[in-house]
Amino acid sequence: MSPVTVYLARTIGLYSLVIALGMIAARRSALPAVDDMLKSPSLLFFTGVTAIGVGLAMIVGHNIWTGGVATVLVTVLGWLSLIKGLVLAFIPQDSMLRFYRSLDYERRFPLFMSVTLLIGAYLTAAGFGLI
């Protein structure tokens, strides 16, 4: 892996682990916080613009589609961050709320956090050369 891939795998991996574990530990406050965020147009826009910046930075610095699972996963996550940011910043709030409710986030919370933990564990392990 290139040094940029190693850096991003470590950073995204550790970030994913910390966020997922934190949300699992604080589930009673995390779920209402996510719900409240979706009811705030200003916070949605700010979060979206931030995700656009993160996604663009990752794509410009790491748009690599070959070289192994971790390398491609980092690239895919960069593109997903950009797409998520565009959606959060520019899709009408009522559409966002309908989509969020269709996910049944509260009931599927363990599934969402499991996926985040798996991605985080894989990228952390790959980034630190454990796999």
C-alpha positions in Angstrom: 0.0 0.0 0.0 1.1 3.5 -0.7 1.8 5.8 2.3 -1.4 7.8 1.5 -3.4 4.6 1.6 -1.8 3.5 4.9 -2.5 6.9 6.4 -6.1 7.0 5.2 -6.8 3.3 6.2 -5.5 4.0 9.7 -7.4 7.3 10.1 -10.7 6.1 8.7 -10.4 2.8 10.5 -9.7 4.3 13.9 -12.4 7.0 13.3 -14.9 4.3 12.4 -14.1 2.2 15.5 -14.2 5.2 17.9 -17.5 6.5 16.5 -19.2 3.1 16.4 -18.1 2.2 19.9 -19.1 5.6 21.2 -22.5 5.5 19.6 -23.1 1.9 20.9 -22.0 3.0 24.4 -24.2 6.1 24.3 -27.1 4.7 22.3 -29.7 6.4 24.5 -28.3 9.8 23.6 -26.9 9.0 20.1 -30.2 8.0 18.6 -32.0 11.2 19.6 -29.0 13.3 18.5 -29.2 11.8 15.0 -32.9 12.3 14.9 -32.5 16.0 16.0 -29.8 16.6 13.4 -32.2 15.6 10.7 -34.7 18.1 11.9 -32.1 21.0 11.7 -31.6 22.4 8.2 -28.6 24.3 9.3 -26.9 21.3 10.8 -27.8 19.1 7.8 -26.2 21.7 5.5 -23.1 22.1 7.7 -22.6 18.4 7.9 -23.1 18.0 4.2 -20.6 20.7 3.3 -18.1 19.1 5.7 -18.6 15.7 4.1 -18.2 17.2 0.7 -14.9 18.6 1.7 -13.7 15.4 3.2 -14.9 13.4 0.2 -13.2 15.7 -2.3 -10.0 15.7 -0.3 -10.0 11.9 -0.3 -10.8 11.6 -4.0 -8.2 14.1 -5.1 -5.6 12.5 -2.9 -6.6 8.9 -3.3 -8.7 7.9 -6.3 -7.1 4.5 -6.7 -9.2 1.6 -8.0 -6.5 -1.2 -7.9 -4.1 -2.5 -5.4 -6.1 -4.6 -3.0 -9.3 -4.4 -0.9 -8.1 -1.8 1.6 -6.9 0.5 -1.2 -10.2 0.3 -3.1 -12.3 0.5 0.1 -10.6 3.8 1.0 -11.4 5.2 -2.5 -15.0 4.0 -2.3 -15.4 5.6 1.1 -14.1 8.9 -0.3 -16.7 8.8 -3.1 -19.5 7.8 -0.6 -18.5 10.7 1.6 -18.8 13.1 -1.3 -22.2 11.6 -2.3 -23.4 11.7 1.3 -22.4 15.3 1.6 -24.2 16.4 -1.6 -27.3 14.6 -0.4 -27.2 16.1 3.1 -26.5 19.6 1.8 -28.8 19.9 -1.2 -31.7 17.4 -0.9 -34.8 18.9 0.7 -35.1 18.3 4.4 -38.5 16.6 4.1 -37.0 14.1 1.6 -34.1 13.4 4.0 -36.5 12.8 6.9 -38.6 10.4 4.7 -35.4 8.5 3.6 -34.1 8.3 7.2 -37.4 7.0 8.5 -37.5 4.4 5.7 -34.1 3.0 7.0 -35.7 2.3 10.4 -32.4 3.4 11.9 -33.4 2.9 15.5 -34.4 -0.7 15.0 -31.5 -1.5 12.6 -29.0 0.4 14.7 -27.0 -2.8 15.7 -26.7 -3.6 12.0 -25.4 -0.2 11.0 -23.0 -0.1 13.9 -21.8 -3.7 13.1 -21.0 -2.6 9.5 -19.1 0.5 10.8 -17.2 -1.7 13.3 -16.2 -4.2 10.6 -15.0 -1.6 8.2 -13.2 0.2 11.0 -11.5 -3.0 12.2 -10.5 -4.1 8.7 -9.0 -0.7 7.7 -7.3 -0.3 11.1 -5.8 -3.8 10.8 -4.8 -3.3 7.1 -3.4 0.2 7.8 -1.2 -1.1 10.7 -0.1 -4.1 8.7 -1.8 -6.7 10.8 -3.4 -8.4 7.8 
